Amino acid sequence: MTDPKDATATADLVILGGGSGGYAAALRAAELDLSVVLIERDKLGGTCLHRGCIPTKALLHAAEVADSAREGEQFGVKTSLHGIDMIGVNKYKDGVTARLYKGLQGLVKSRKITYVEGDGKLVSPTAVEVDGQRYEGRHVLLATGSYARTLPGLDIDGQSIITSDHALRMERVPESVVILGGGVIGCEFASVWKSFGAEVTIVEALPHLVPLEEESSSKQLERAFRKRGIKFELGVKFTGAEHGDRGVTVSLESGKTIEAELLLVAVGRGPTSADLGYEEAGVTMERGFVLADEYCQTNIPTISAVGDLIPTPQLAHVGFAEGILVAERLAGLPVVPIDYFGVPRITYSEPEVASVGLTTAQAKEAGHDVVELAYDLAGNGKSQILKTSGSVKLIAEKDGPVLGVHMVGSRVGELIAEAQLIYNWEALPGEVAQLIHPHPTMSEAVGEAHLALAGKPLHSHG
């Protein structure tokens, strides 16, 4: 590659955006001996590392510790919770992020990737410009990620009406919160704040929480949240918010109003694509998203796009996979399109919701002759020890492979990797039933569900 101080620096691959998709592509491409320029306007690691996956999961673990302290006596351990020190919580959270950030910076440097900080803009099908410096590439990868959406008429002031970005920087626990949106982000923050001692109400326009999940999983999460004292208004639209004496008054289409100290707007994320030169370069767009084929290639052969910028599941691990796919395709390796149904999905609330594959509705819509089985975690020894409840639900083709695995319970996110293999390898329930799962573990619940579906239940009625 030519010296980046030249008027035009050239490389095999120029990447705009250093989040999950962008840096994964950069690391893999460099490993495959391609010269790489990686451009990021904020911090290497993007939303996931600094404002998403990592810091929110650190908060959720702190919340779990708070619950353990509060509930220790039921395990025969006398503990007391003296309160939440948000300065200490943030120190822990930021420490986790900082260590991962430092490690990522070291990786990028060790693979001799040219890292450029600054606002990049696509100026041709093969070039990105940053502060007057042009970076020419044999190929360009767009990986500019997403931003926290809001709704018309909502004034995000960062004080009483906030997004998840603000929520991660809070130095106090609010007394009361209304969360607008019952998807993954909304449910995770609801879980954290309830554990920290706040009064929480979720408002969701669709009929269920985590509405993209299997309906039975949503209903179990709703029951668990109700038991925890998390309130929710389902199937009702938000109509407005006004600043009031307590902070904010939220109005619903039903005529109901809710007063709270804070309103968290968690209505999803939109693609970061405005004013970046995409349309001017001829890239096909739709509702702000860049459109790409199954190999993440846009309508322009020299331009690919990955991550939240394209209309695929907005998950960091999807970004990783797409970035790696693009790098390998450009290096001339054989690549296989991603089966997005085969990507695990997790909501890290308490309890967790985890799934892979098709829901019942999706399986029936695709024409499958569906059989279902739900294994209650009440029959699982480790779940009893952890005092968690929930289930493992299997959806399968009659006399055929497993089409979907849907789980609810504490820590079930750690079980989804096995379920991913079961779905992606098109395993039959009887084949999984032959595998011996260690006792006592929660992973046995996956094994026992398949035993029951194969017609030989052990600790369940099948």
Backbone torsions as a table, in degrees:
resi	resn	phi	psi	omega
1	MET	NA	145.0	178.7
2	THR	-72.7	162.2	-179.6
3	ASP	-59.7	128.4	-178.3
4	PRO	-64.5	-12.4	177.4
5	LYS	-82.2	-9.1	176.6
6	ASP	-64.1	161.9	178.3
7	ALA	-56.7	-37.9	175.1
8	THR	-131.9	117.2	177.0
9	ALA	-94.9	133.1	-176.8
10	THR	-114.4	148.0	-179.6
11	ALA	-151.1	168.2	173.7
12	ASP	-68.9	-37.1	-175.2
13	LEU	-141.2	125.0	173.4
14	VAL	-110.3	124.6	-175.0
15	ILE	-114.4	125.7	177.8
16	LEU	-102.1	102.1	-178.4
17	GLY	119.3	121.4	-175.5
18	GLY	-108.4	30.4	174.9
19	GLY	-83.6	-158.6	-174.0
20	SER	-54.4	-50.7	-178.1
21	GLY	-68.3	-43.9	-177.4
22	GLY	-65.9	-48.1	-176.2
23	TYR	-74.2	-29.9	176.0
24	ALA	-63.6	-42.4	177.6
25	ALA	-63.4	-41.7	-179.0
26	ALA	-63.1	-47.0	-178.2
27	LEU	-63.5	-44.2	-178.2
28	ARG	-69.7	-41.2	179.9
29	ALA	-63.0	-42.4	179.0
30	ALA	-64.0	-37.6	177.6
31	GLU	-62.2	-29.6	-179.4
32	LEU	-94.2	18.7	174.4
33	ASP	67.7	25.7	171.5
34	LEU	-92.2	144.1	174.7
35	SER	-81.5	135.5	-169.8
36	VAL	-131.8	135.0	167.0
37	VAL	-112.2	125.1	-179.5
38	LEU	-116.0	119.7	-174.5
39	ILE	-112.7	129.3	179.8
40	GLU	-142.9	130.4	-176.7
41	ARG	-84.9	-19.4	-177.6
42	ASP	-113.9	-107.0	-179.6
43	LYS	-122.5	140.1	174.8
44	LEU	-55.1	132.0	-176.6
45	GLY	111.4	-24.6	172.6
46	GLY	62.9	-158.7	-175.3
47	THR	-57.2	-46.6	-174.9
48	CYS	-54.5	-51.0	-175.3
49	LEU	-73.9	-39.0	-170.3
50	HIS	-102.8	-28.0	-174.6
51	ARG	-136.9	15.3	-174.7
52	GLY	-140.3	-113.4	-171.0
53	CYS	-47.3	-55.9	-170.3
54	ILE	-69.0	-55.1	-179.3
55	PRO	-63.4	-35.3	179.5
56	THR	-67.7	-37.6	-180.0
57	LYS	-71.1	-29.8	173.7
58	ALA	-64.8	-42.4	176.3
59	LEU	-61.7	-41.7	-179.4
60	LEU	-64.5	-34.8	177.4
61	HIS	-70.5	-40.1	175.5
62	ALA	-59.4	-38.5	177.7
63	ALA	-64.0	-39.1	178.2
64	GLU	-64.3	-40.2	178.0
65	VAL	-63.6	-40.9	177.9
66	ALA	-61.3	-44.0	178.8
67	ASP	-63.5	-39.8	179.7
68	SER	-63.1	-40.9	179.2
69	ALA	-66.0	-41.3	-177.5
70	ARG	-69.0	-33.1	-171.2
71	GLU	-108.7	15.2	-174.0
72	GLY	-57.9	-32.3	-173.7
73	GLU	-63.6	-29.2	179.8
74	GLN	-68.5	-13.9	176.0
75	PHE	-104.1	8.6	-179.5
76	GLY	80.7	14.1	179.6
77	VAL	-112.5	118.7	-177.1
78	LYS	-82.5	109.0	-179.9
79	THR	-131.8	163.6	173.7
80	SER	-143.9	146.7	179.7
81	LEU	-102.1	114.8	-177.2
82	HIS	-88.7	-4.5	179.4
83	GLY	133.4	174.3	-178.8
84	ILE	-107.5	120.4	176.7
85	ASP	-94.5	94.6	-175.3
86	MET	-63.9	-26.6	175.6
87	ILE	-64.8	-42.6	177.5
88	GLY	-68.6	-40.7	177.7
89	VAL	-60.4	-45.4	-179.4
90	ASN	-66.9	-34.6	177.5
91	LYS	-62.7	-44.6	177.2
92	TYR	-62.1	-50.3	-179.5
93	LYS	-58.1	-49.2	-177.3
94	ASP	-68.1	-29.4	177.5
95	GLY	-66.5	-41.7	176.7
96	VAL	-60.2	-48.7	-179.4
97	THR	-61.0	-44.3	-176.9
98	ALA	-62.2	-41.1	-179.9
99	ARG	-65.8	-42.2	178.6
100	LEU	-66.9	-38.7	178.9
101	TYR	-62.1	-45.5	179.6
102	LYS	-62.3	-42.7	178.8
103	GLY	-62.7	-40.9	179.4
104	LEU	-66.0	-41.8	177.2
105	GLN	-59.2	-41.0	178.6
106	GLY	-64.0	-40.0	178.1
107	LEU	-61.5	-46.9	-178.9
108	VAL	-62.0	-41.9	179.9
109	LYS	-66.7	-42.7	-176.7
110	SER	-66.0	-24.7	-179.4
111	ARG	-95.5	11.6	173.6
112	LYS	58.5	39.8	174.9
113	ILE	-85.6	133.6	175.5
114	THR	-78.4	111.0	-177.3
115	TYR	-100.6	127.7	-176.4
116	VAL	-121.9	124.0	175.5
117	GLU	-95.7	129.9	178.6
118	GLY	151.2	170.0	178.8
119	ASP	-80.1	112.3	179.4
120	GLY	-95.6	152.8	177.2
121	LYS	-141.8	134.9	177.1
122	LEU	-71.5	121.7	-176.6
123	VAL	-114.7	-8.4	174.4
124	SER	-164.4	171.1	178.9
125	PRO	-62.2	-9.0	-179.4
126	THR	-132.6	13.9	-174.9
127	ALA	-144.5	145.1	173.9
128	VAL	-124.0	138.5	-179.8
129	GLU	-113.1	136.0	178.4
130	VAL	-131.7	114.1	177.5
131	ASP	49.3	46.0	177.3
132	GLY	84.1	-10.8	177.6
133	GLN	-93.5	127.0	-178.4
134	ARG	-99.2	131.1	177.6
135	TYR	-115.1	111.2	-176.9
136	GLU	-95.3	135.1	-179.8
137	GLY	-130.9	150.0	170.9
138	ARG	-61.7	-29.5	178.5
139	HIS	-145.9	149.0	177.6
140	VAL	-119.9	135.4	176.1
141	LEU	-114.7	123.5	177.1
142	LEU	-93.5	122.5	-176.5
143	ALA	-146.5	52.3	-171.5
144	THR	-88.5	3.5	167.8
145	GLY	72.6	-146.8	-172.0
146	SER	-145.5	169.7	178.4
147	TYR	-130.3	161.4	179.2
148	ALA	-73.9	119.2	-179.7
149	ARG	-71.8	160.1	169.7
150	THR	-132.0	-171.5	179.0
151	LEU	-120.4	153.3	179.5
152	PRO	-56.0	137.4	177.3
153	GLY	86.4	-3.4	178.6
154	LEU	-95.7	124.9	178.8
155	ASP	-98.2	102.3	178.8
156	ILE	-75.5	103.6	-176.2
157	ASP	-100.1	-4.8	179.5
158	GLY	75.5	0.9	-178.7
159	GLN	-113.8	-70.0	179.5
160	SER	-103.0	-19.9	174.3
161	ILE	-121.6	114.9	-169.3
162	ILE	-132.1	166.5	170.3
163	THR	-109.0	178.8	179.0
164	SER	-61.7	-29.6	177.7
165	ASP	-59.2	-45.4	178.6
166	HIS	-68.8	-39.2	-176.4
167	ALA	-59.8	-32.2	-179.0
168	LEU	-74.4	-14.2	-177.6
169	ARG	-108.2	8.1	-175.9
170	MET	-67.5	140.1	-178.5
171	GLU	-105.9	10.5	177.3
172	ARG	-146.0	161.6	172.8
173	VAL	-94.7	121.8	179.4
174	PRO	-67.4	150.0	176.8
175	GLU	-70.4	-38.6	-177.9
176	SER	-147.7	144.8	-176.9
177	VAL	-139.5	137.4	164.3
178	VAL	-105.3	129.6	179.4
179	ILE	-109.8	118.7	-179.9
180	LEU	-91.0	102.9	-177.6
181	GLY	120.7	120.0	-178.3
182	GLY	-106.4	29.4	175.1
183	GLY	-83.4	-159.0	-175.8
184	VAL	-58.6	-52.0	-175.9
185	ILE	-62.5	-46.3	-179.8
186	GLY	-60.6	-44.5	-178.7
187	CYS	-68.6	-35.8	179.2
188	GLU	-67.1	-44.1	178.3
189	PHE	-68.9	-35.2	175.8
190	ALA	-59.1	-43.1	-179.1
191	SER	-63.9	-45.9	179.7
192	VAL	-60.7	-54.1	-173.4
193	TRP	-65.8	-34.5	176.3
194	LYS	-64.4	-43.6	178.0
195	SER	-63.2	-32.1	179.5
196	PHE	-80.6	-8.2	174.3
197	GLY	109.6	7.1	-179.3
198	ALA	-84.9	156.7	169.3
199	GLU	-86.7	126.9	-171.4
200	VAL	-126.0	134.0	172.6
201	THR	-130.0	126.9	177.6
202	ILE	-100.8	136.4	174.3
203	VAL	-114.6	120.2	-178.4
204	GLU	-130.4	126.4	-176.9
205	ALA	-70.4	-27.4	179.7
206	LEU	-85.6	167.3	-172.1
207	PRO	-68.6	-16.4	-175.3
208	HIS	-139.4	157.7	167.8
209	LEU	-67.5	161.3	-174.7
210	VAL	33.0	63.2	-168.7
211	PRO	-65.2	-14.0	178.9
212	LEU	-84.3	-8.1	-178.3
213	GLU	-87.1	168.9	172.8
214	GLU	-53.9	136.0	-173.9
215	GLU	-58.4	-37.2	-179.8
216	SER	-65.1	-33.6	176.8
217	SER	-66.9	-44.0	178.2
218	SER	-58.3	-44.8	-178.3
219	LYS	-64.9	-37.1	177.7
220	GLN	-67.0	-40.1	177.8
221	LEU	-64.0	-41.2	178.3
222	GLU	-60.7	-42.8	178.2
223	ARG	-62.2	-43.3	-179.3
224	ALA	-66.0	-42.0	178.3
225	PHE	-64.1	-40.7	179.4
226	ARG	-61.0	-42.1	179.3
227	LYS	-63.5	-34.1	179.6
228	ARG	-79.0	-9.4	-179.2
229	GLY	89.7	13.7	173.8
230	ILE	-83.7	122.9	-179.3
231	LYS	-90.4	157.0	175.0
232	PHE	-154.8	148.5	175.6
233	GLU	-115.6	112.7	-175.6
234	LEU	-107.9	149.1	177.0
235	GLY	67.0	27.2	-179.8
236	VAL	-134.2	138.7	-177.0
237	LYS	-91.4	146.3	173.3
238	PHE	-76.6	137.2	179.8
239	THR	-117.1	-18.6	178.8
240	GLY	175.5	166.5	177.8
241	ALA	-142.2	133.2	178.7
242	GLU	-127.1	143.3	176.3
243	HIS	-70.2	129.0	-178.4
244	GLY	-128.0	-169.4	-177.5
245	ASP	-62.5	-40.2	-177.1
246	ARG	-87.3	-7.9	-178.6
247	GLY	140.4	-69.7	-177.9
248	VAL	-151.0	141.8	175.1
249	THR	-111.9	120.4	-176.2
250	VAL	-101.0	129.4	179.9
251	SER	-106.3	139.0	179.1
252	LEU	-113.7	158.4	-178.6
253	GLU	-60.7	-26.7	-179.5
254	SER	-71.7	-10.2	-176.9
255	GLY	98.6	-10.2	179.8
256	LYS	-75.2	146.1	172.8
257	THR	-122.4	146.7	179.2
258	ILE	-129.3	127.2	176.2
259	GLU	-97.9	139.7	178.3
260	ALA	-156.6	162.4	177.0
261	GLU	-69.3	-35.0	-174.8
262	LEU	-134.1	148.2	167.0
263	LEU	-119.3	115.9	175.1
264	LEU	-95.7	121.8	178.4
265	VAL	-92.6	110.9	-177.3
266	ALA	-130.4	61.2	-174.6
267	VAL	-101.7	25.0	176.3
268	GLY	103.8	-178.8	-176.6
269	ARG	-125.7	142.1	179.7
270	GLY	-110.1	155.5	-177.2
271	PRO	-69.2	136.7	175.8
272	THR	-86.1	96.9	-175.3
273	SER	-140.1	-8.3	-175.9
274	ALA	-71.1	139.3	173.7
275	ASP	59.0	31.1	178.1
276	LEU	-110.6	6.4	174.9
277	GLY	85.3	7.7	-175.1
278	TYR	-65.8	-52.1	-177.5
279	GLU	-65.4	-38.4	179.7
280	GLU	-61.9	-31.4	179.2
281	ALA	-81.2	-5.5	177.0
282	GLY	96.4	10.7	-179.5
283	VAL	-73.5	132.1	179.3
284	THR	-72.7	128.7	-176.6
285	MET	-125.4	159.4	174.1
286	GLU	-152.3	118.0	-178.2
287	ARG	53.4	34.5	178.9
288	GLY	90.4	-17.6	177.6
289	PHE	-81.2	146.9	169.8
290	VAL	-85.3	131.1	179.6
291	LEU	-90.4	136.5	-178.7
292	ALA	-140.7	158.4	179.6
293	ASP	-84.5	-171.1	-175.8
294	GLU	-67.4	-12.0	176.2
295	TYR	-105.1	15.9	178.9
296	CYS	64.7	25.4	177.9
297	GLN	-99.8	134.9	178.9
298	THR	-81.2	-174.6	177.2
299	ASN	-67.7	-14.6	176.3
300	ILE	-100.5	118.5	-172.3
301	PRO	-55.9	-28.2	-178.5
302	THR	-88.0	0.7	-176.8
303	ILE	-123.8	128.6	173.2
304	SER	-117.0	166.3	178.5
305	ALA	-147.6	144.1	-177.4
306	VAL	-141.8	169.1	171.3
307	GLY	77.7	-152.5	-176.2
308	ASP	-65.8	-12.7	179.9
309	LEU	-71.6	-23.7	179.6
310	ILE	-109.6	155.2	-174.0
311	PRO	-79.1	59.9	172.8
312	THR	-116.8	171.5	-177.5
313	PRO	-53.2	132.1	-176.7
314	GLN	-83.7	76.8	-178.3
315	LEU	-131.8	139.5	-179.0
316	ALA	-58.2	-40.5	-177.4
317	HIS	-70.3	-23.7	171.7
318	VAL	-69.2	-42.2	176.3
319	GLY	-58.8	-44.4	177.6
320	PHE	-56.2	-51.3	-175.2
321	ALA	-62.4	-42.4	179.6
322	GLU	-66.0	-40.9	178.8
323	GLY	-62.2	-43.2	178.8
324	ILE	-64.9	-41.6	178.8
325	LEU	-57.9	-45.9	-179.1
326	VAL	-64.2	-45.6	-179.3
327	ALA	-59.6	-44.0	-178.7
328	GLU	-69.6	-37.4	177.2
329	ARG	-62.3	-43.0	-178.8
330	LEU	-69.0	-26.5	179.2
331	ALA	-83.8	-1.4	177.1
332	GLY	87.7	11.2	178.1
333	LEU	-82.7	153.3	176.2
334	PRO	-70.5	134.6	-179.8
335	VAL	-127.7	153.9	-179.3
336	VAL	-118.2	133.2	177.4
337	PRO	-57.6	150.6	-179.4
338	ILE	-79.6	132.2	171.0
339	ASP	-87.9	102.7	-174.0
340	TYR	-68.1	-23.6	173.4
341	PHE	-66.2	-27.1	-177.5
342	GLY	-84.0	7.2	179.3
343	VAL	-92.8	127.6	179.1
344	PRO	-65.0	145.5	179.0
345	ARG	-127.1	132.1	-178.4
346	ILE	-136.2	135.2	166.9
347	THR	-107.3	118.0	-169.9
348	TYR	-90.7	38.9	176.4
349	SER	-80.2	-176.8	171.2
350	GLU	-116.7	107.3	3.3
351	PRO	-78.6	165.1	176.7
352	GLU	-81.7	155.5	172.5
353	VAL	-122.7	126.7	-178.5
354	ALA	-136.9	143.1	-178.2
355	SER	-155.7	159.5	171.8
356	VAL	-152.0	147.1	179.0
357	GLY	88.3	-157.2	-172.4
358	LEU	-90.4	149.3	166.7
359	THR	-79.7	169.9	177.2
360	THR	-58.1	-45.9	-178.2
361	ALA	-61.9	-42.7	-179.7
362	GLN	-66.4	-40.2	-179.5
363	ALA	-64.6	-42.5	179.5
364	LYS	-68.4	-38.9	179.1
365	GLU	-63.7	-31.3	179.3
366	ALA	-81.5	0.1	174.5
367	GLY	91.3	11.4	179.9
368	HIS	-77.3	145.5	171.7
369	ASP	-86.1	100.7	-164.6
370	VAL	-92.3	137.1	165.7
371	VAL	-120.6	146.6	-176.8
372	GLU	-130.5	153.7	172.9
373	LEU	-151.0	134.9	176.2
374	ALA	-116.3	123.8	177.6
375	TYR	-101.5	120.2	-177.9
376	ASP	-78.4	131.0	-179.5
377	LEU	-65.3	-10.1	175.7
378	ALA	-59.8	-24.9	179.6
379	GLY	-88.4	2.5	-176.6
380	ASN	-103.8	122.9	-175.3
381	GLY	-58.2	-46.6	-177.2
382	LYS	-66.5	-34.5	177.4
383	SER	-64.6	-37.5	176.1
384	GLN	-64.6	-40.9	178.3
385	ILE	-61.8	-42.4	-179.2
386	LEU	-79.5	-6.8	-176.5
387	LYS	55.9	45.5	174.6
388	THR	-113.8	154.9	176.0
389	SER	-126.9	164.5	-178.2
390	GLY	150.7	-156.0	-177.9
391	SER	-161.3	165.5	167.9
392	VAL	-116.2	116.7	179.5
393	LYS	-107.8	131.1	177.2
394	LEU	-109.1	139.7	172.5
395	ILE	-121.8	125.4	-177.0
396	ALA	-138.0	160.4	170.4
397	GLU	-75.0	136.4	176.8
398	LYS	-57.8	123.6	-176.7
399	ASP	60.0	25.5	-177.8
400	GLY	-138.7	-164.0	-173.6
401	PRO	-75.6	166.5	174.8
402	VAL	-71.9	130.3	-176.8
403	LEU	-104.6	-20.5	-178.8
404	GLY	-164.9	145.4	175.8
405	VAL	-129.2	126.7	-174.8
406	HIS	-131.8	122.6	-173.0
407	MET	-127.4	145.9	173.0
408	VAL	-134.6	134.6	178.0
409	GLY	153.4	166.0	176.2
410	SER	-60.6	131.8	172.6
411	ARG	65.4	14.8	-179.6
412	VAL	-67.7	-17.2	175.4
413	GLY	-57.9	-29.0	179.3
414	GLU	-74.5	-12.6	-179.3
415	LEU	-93.0	-11.3	-168.2
416	ILE	-72.1	-20.4	-179.4
417	ALA	-63.2	-42.2	177.3
418	GLU	-64.5	-41.8	178.4
419	ALA	-61.2	-35.0	177.6
420	GLN	-62.3	-42.7	178.6
421	LEU	-64.9	-41.9	-179.5
422	ILE	-59.1	-47.0	-179.3
423	TYR	-68.5	-49.4	-172.9
424	ASN	-70.2	-26.7	177.6
425	TRP	-93.8	8.0	176.8
426	GLU	51.5	46.6	-177.8
427	ALA	-72.2	145.6	172.7
428	LEU	-83.9	147.5	177.9
429	PRO	-52.3	-39.2	-179.6
430	GLY	-65.4	-31.6	178.3
431	GLU	-69.6	-41.2	178.7
432	VAL	-69.5	-34.5	-179.2
433	ALA	-60.8	-24.8	179.8
434	GLN	-75.4	-18.6	-178.4
435	LEU	-75.7	139.0	-178.4
436	ILE	-97.2	117.6	-180.0
437	HIS	-95.3	141.9	-177.0
438	PRO	-68.7	144.0	-177.7
439	HIS	-116.1	137.5	-6.4
440	PRO	-93.9	123.4	173.6
441	THR	-139.0	160.6	174.8
442	MET	-70.2	-22.8	179.3
443	SER	-62.1	-23.5	175.8
444	GLU	-58.2	-28.8	-179.0
445	ALA	-61.9	-36.8	176.6
446	VAL	-65.3	-45.4	179.2
447	GLY	-63.2	-44.0	-177.5
448	GLU	-68.4	-33.5	176.1
449	ALA	-62.0	-41.6	179.6
450	HIS	-71.9	-35.1	174.2
451	LEU	-58.3	-46.0	-178.7
452	ALA	-65.0	-41.9	-179.2
453	LEU	-68.8	-27.4	177.9
454	ALA	-82.1	1.5	175.3
455	GLY	89.9	13.3	178.1
456	LYS	-135.8	66.1	-177.2
457	PRO	-65.1	146.7	177.7
458	LEU	-104.6	-77.3	-179.4
459	HIS	-95.6	32.3	176.9
460	SER	-149.1	170.0	-178.0
461	HIS	-89.1	-5.2	178.6
462	GLY	74.8	NA	NA
